[in-house]
Amino acid sequence: MKCVGMQYLEAIRRLKSSGFHPLRSVYLSFVPDEEIGSRDGAKKFADSDIFNSMNVGIVLDEGLASPSENYRTFYAERNPWWLVIKATGPPGHGAKLYDNSAMENLLKSVESVRRFRASQFDLVKAGLKAEGEVFSVNMVFLKAGTPSPTGFVMNLQPSEAEAGFDIRVPPTADPESLERQFAEEWAPASRNMTFQFKEKASIHDKLGRPMLTKTDSSNPWWSLLEEAVRKANGKLSKPEIFPASTDARYFRERGLPAIGFSPMANTPILLHDHNEFLNQDEYLKGINVYESIIKAYASYVEDKSTGSSRDEL
């Protein structure tokens, strides 16, 4: 976010002007393509020799605005699985009934997906789970038909039909179980159906652990964040799983702690909306919050008995 990037820069300018001397290095990274998967942005950066040489101890990434007075924090996120389901069947004239037509098979699958999507909504509406703890499934395209010079032929059943789905998978999910559901319910071979992934982000780190950053006293970076926000007269809400995807996942995948946080309280959530705004008082208060966090992180002297030697943030 532009406002967050500027808040970081101003917080560091103020710290330098005050004569503050950090014990640890502080890096600010500005990378592209977060909206389209970050393959040429954060992913390449996280996999680079430059990043390895930085010896990073903690990563802060963006969070979300909070309509309340409490800042939101995120210790994990849902990862994108972009799925394409394809159905095939015999072409035929529209006046006949085709139980095994491509469109018939695909519509059965779409209905199965719709029921699954509704079940996840019900968990959230009932208060049993938060948004970041369930699967989200949105159909993003539906493609079928027999083209003609003036549009589509209206009296022929297409021999192929496809649908694409943007699925967001929580880090606590069982990926094997989900893929079985795709194969058995959403795209069964018995109905001449197949599926493939356009994107399938891992929900586990490189050691096979769920990508979750601890938010208790066992994680000193979390304790420092809580105290720094309090000193800046801010409050934190209960830590959450981010409902979408951010660049933080590429660092959690490497086993690093990463926290999503944007100091935007008393602000409506207007992601990509017209007139997305941040009140100037909240913007200026956020600079103070970042000053406090950066100062705490950059001054942290680790207890060597913990065995960790990472020195940067």
C-alpha positions in Angstrom: 0.0 0.0 0.0 1.3 3.4 -0.9 0.3 4.9 2.5 2.1 2.2 4.4 5.2 2.6 2.3 5.3 6.3 3.0 4.6 5.7 6.7 7.7 3.4 6.9 9.9 6.0 5.1 8.8 8.8 7.3 9.2 6.7 10.5 12.8 5.9 9.5 13.5 9.5 8.6 12.3 10.6 12.0 14.4 8.0 13.8 17.5 9.0 11.9 16.8 12.7 12.6 16.5 11.9 16.3 20.0 10.3 16.3 18.7 6.8 16.9 21.4 4.2 16.2 19.9 0.7 15.5 21.6 -2.4 16.7 20.1 -4.4 13.8 19.8 -3.6 10.2 16.4 -2.5 8.9 15.5 -3.2 5.3 12.6 -1.8 3.3 11.7 -3.7 0.2 9.5 -2.5 -2.6 8.7 -5.3 -5.0 6.1 -5.6 -7.9 3.3 -7.9 -8.9 1.7 -8.8 -5.5 -1.7 -8.8 -7.2 -0.7 -11.5 -9.8 1.3 -13.9 -7.6 4.6 -12.0 -7.1 6.6 -14.5 -9.1 8.8 -11.7 -10.4 8.6 -9.8 -7.1 8.7 -11.2 -3.5 9.1 -14.8 -4.6 12.3 -14.0 -6.6 13.5 -11.8 -3.8 12.9 -14.4 -1.1 14.8 -17.0 -3.2 17.7 -14.8 -4.0 21.3 -14.9 -2.7 20.9 -11.2 -1.7 18.0 -12.1 0.6 20.0 -15.1 2.1 22.9 -12.8 2.9 20.6 -10.4 4.8 20.1 -12.9 7.7 16.5 -11.7 8.3 14.9 -12.4 11.6 11.4 -10.9 11.2 9.3 -9.8 8.2 6.5 -7.2 8.4 4.0 -7.1 5.5 0.8 -5.3 4.9 -2.4 -6.0 6.8 -5.9 -4.6 6.4 -7.8 -1.5 7.6 -9.8 -1.8 10.8 -13.2 -0.2 11.2 -12.7 -0.3 15.0 -10.1 1.5 17.1 -7.9 -1.7 17.3 -5.3 -2.5 14.7 -5.6 -5.9 12.9 -2.7 -8.3 12.8 -2.3 -11.4 10.7 -0.1 -14.4 11.5 -1.0 -16.5 8.5 -3.0 -16.3 5.3 -5.1 -18.2 2.8 -3.2 -19.3 -0.2 -4.4 -19.3 -3.8 -5.3 -22.4 -5.7 -6.5 -21.4 -9.2 -8.4 -24.4 -10.6 -9.7 -25.1 -14.1 -12.3 -27.9 -14.5 -12.8 -29.2 -18.0 -15.7 -31.4 -19.3 -15.9 -33.2 -22.6 -18.8 -34.9 -24.3 -20.3 -35.8 -27.7 -21.4 -32.8 -29.8 -25.1 -32.9 -30.7 -28.2 -31.0 -31.8 -29.9 -29.0 -29.1 -33.3 -30.5 -29.7 -32.1 -33.8 -28.1 -31.4 -34.6 -24.5 -27.8 -35.3 -23.7 -27.2 -36.5 -20.2 -23.5 -36.9 -20.8 -23.0 -33.7 -22.7 -20.1 -31.4 -21.7 -22.3 -28.7 -20.5 -24.5 -31.1 -18.5 -21.4 -32.5 -16.8 -19.9 -29.2 -16.0 -23.1 -27.8 -14.6 -23.3 -30.8 -12.2 -19.8 -29.8 -11.0 -20.7 -26.2 -10.7 -23.6 -27.1 -8.5 -21.3 -29.3 -6.3 -18.9 -26.4 -5.9 -21.8 -24.0 -5.1 -22.9 -26.3 -2.2 -19.4 -26.5 -0.9 -19.1 -22.7 -1.1 -22.4 -22.3 0.8 -21.3 -24.6 3.5 -18.2 -22.5 4.1 -20.4 -19.3 4.2 -22.6 -21.0 6.8 -19.7 -21.6 9.1 -18.8 -17.9 9.0 -22.4 -16.7 9.4 -23.0 -18.9 12.4 -19.9 -17.5 14.0 -18.2 -20.9 14.1 -15.2 -19.8 12.1 -13.6 -16.5 10.9 -13.3 -15.6 7.3 -9.7 -16.6 7.1 -10.3 -20.0 8.6 -12.6 -21.3 5.8 -12.2 -22.0 2.1 -13.4 -19.3 -0.3 -14.4 -20.4 -3.8 -15.3 -18.0 -6.6 -16.1 -19.0 -10.2 -14.1 -16.6 -12.3 -14.9 -17.8 -15.8 -17.2 -20.2 -17.7 -16.4 -21.1 -21.3 -18.4 -23.2 -23.7 -20.3 -23.0 -27.0 -19.7 -23.5 -30.7 -18.6 -20.2 -32.3 -20.1 -18.9 -35.5 -19.4 -15.8 -37.6 -22.2 -14.0 -35.8 -21.7 -15.3 -32.3 -22.5 -18.8 -31.2 -24.4 -21.6 -32.9 -27.7 -21.9 -31.0 -28.7 -25.5 -31.9 -25.6 -27.4 -31.1 -24.3 -28.9 -27.8 -20.6 -28.0 -27.3 -18.2 -30.9 -27.1 -16.1 -29.1 -24.4 -16.9 -26.8 -21.5 -14.6 -25.2 -18.9 -14.9 -23.3 -15.7 -12.3 -21.6 -13.6 -12.3 -21.1 -9.8 -10.3 -18.9 -7.5 -10.0 -21.0 -4.3 -8.3 -19.6 -1.2 -7.0 -22.4 1.1 -6.4 -21.8 4.9 -3.1 -23.0 6.3 -4.8 -25.5 8.6 -6.4 -27.3 5.6 -5.7 -30.9 4.5 -4.6 -30.4 0.9 -4.8 -34.2 0.1 -8.4 -34.3 1.2 -9.3 -31.3 -0.9 -7.7 -32.7 -4.0 -9.6 -36.0 -3.5 -12.8 -33.9 -3.4 -11.8 -32.3 -6.7 -11.3 -35.8 -8.3 -14.3 -37.5 -6.8 -17.0 -34.8 -6.7 -16.0 -31.7 -8.8 -14.3 -33.3 -11.8 -14.8 -37.1 -11.7 -13.3 -39.1 -14.6 -16.6 -41.1 -14.7 -18.2 -38.0 -16.2 -15.4 -37.4 -18.7 -14.0 -34.6 -16.6 -10.4 -33.4 -15.7 -8.9 -30.6 -13.6 -5.6 -28.7 -13.6 -4.1 -26.0 -11.5 -3.1 -22.6 -12.9 -1.7 -21.7 -9.5 -1.2 -23.9 -6.5 0.5 -22.2 -3.6 1.9 -24.4 -0.8 0.3 -24.1 2.6 3.3 -25.6 4.2 6.8 -24.3 4.7 9.9 -26.0 3.3 10.1 -28.3 6.4 6.5 -29.4 5.9 5.0 -27.3 8.7 1.8 -25.2 8.4 2.8 -21.6 7.5 1.8 -20.0 10.9 3.7 -17.4 12.8 3.4 -17.7 16.6 1.6 -14.9 18.4 2.4 -15.7 22.0 5.3 -15.2 24.4 7.3 -17.9 22.7 7.8 -15.5 19.8 9.8 -12.4 21.0 9.0 -10.5 17.8 5.3 -10.7 18.6 5.8 -9.6 22.2 7.9 -6.6 20.9 5.2 -5.7 18.5 2.5 -5.7 21.2 4.5 -3.6 23.5 5.6 -1.1 20.8 2.0 -0.6 19.6 0.9 0.0 23.3 3.7 2.6 23.8 2.4 4.4 20.7 -1.1 4.5 22.3 -2.5 1.9 19.9 -4.4 -1.4 20.5 -4.2 -4.7 18.7 -7.2 -6.9 18.0 -7.1 -10.7 18.2 -4.6 -12.0 15.6 -6.2 -13.4 12.5 -5.6 -15.5 9.3 -5.5 -13.1 6.4 -8.5 -13.8 4.1 -6.5 -13.3 0.9 -2.9 -13.7 -0.1 0.1 -11.4 0.5 3.9 -11.5 -0.1 4.4 -12.7 3.4 3.8 -16.3 2.4 7.1 -16.5 0.5 9.0 -15.6 3.7 6.9 -17.9 5.9 7.6 -20.7 3.4 11.3 -20.3 4.3 10.4 -20.7 8.0 10.7 -17.0 8.9 8.2 -15.3 11.2 6.1 -12.8 9.2 3.3 -10.6 10.5 0.8 -8.7 8.5 0.1 -5.3 10.0 -1.0 -1.9 8.7 -1.6 0.9 11.2 -5.1 1.9 9.8 -7.7 2.0 12.6 -11.1 3.6 12.4 -10.9 3.1 8.7 -13.4 1.3 6.4 -12.1 -1.7 4.4 -12.2 -0.3 0.8 -9.7 -2.6 -1.0 -9.6 -1.6 -4.7 -12.7 0.5 -4.2 -13.3 4.0 -5.6 -12.0 6.6 -3.3 -10.1 4.2 -1.1 -8.8 6.6 1.6 -7.0 7.0 5.0 -7.8 9.9 7.3 -4.8 12.1 7.8 -4.9 11.7 11.6 -4.8 7.9 11.3 -2.0 8.3 8.8 0.1 10.4 11.1 -0.6 8.2 14.1 0.5 5.2 12.0 3.9 6.9 11.5 4.3 7.1 15.3 3.3 3.4 15.6 5.9 2.4 13.0 8.6 4.5 14.8 7.9 2.6 18.0 7.9 -0.8 16.3 11.1 -0.2 14.3 12.9 1.2 17.3 11.9 -1.9 19.4 12.8 -4.4 16.7 16.1 -2.7 15.8 17.1 -2.5 19.5 16.3 -6.0 20.4 19.1 -8.0 22.0 18.3 -11.6 21.9 18.9 -14.1 24.7 21.7 -16.2 23.3 20.4 -19.2 25.2 17.6 -19.4 22.6 20.2 -20.4 20.0 19.0 -18.0 17.3 21.5 -15.8 15.5 19.4 -13.8 13.0 20.1 -10.2 13.3 18.0 -8.3 10.8 14.4 -7.3 10.1 
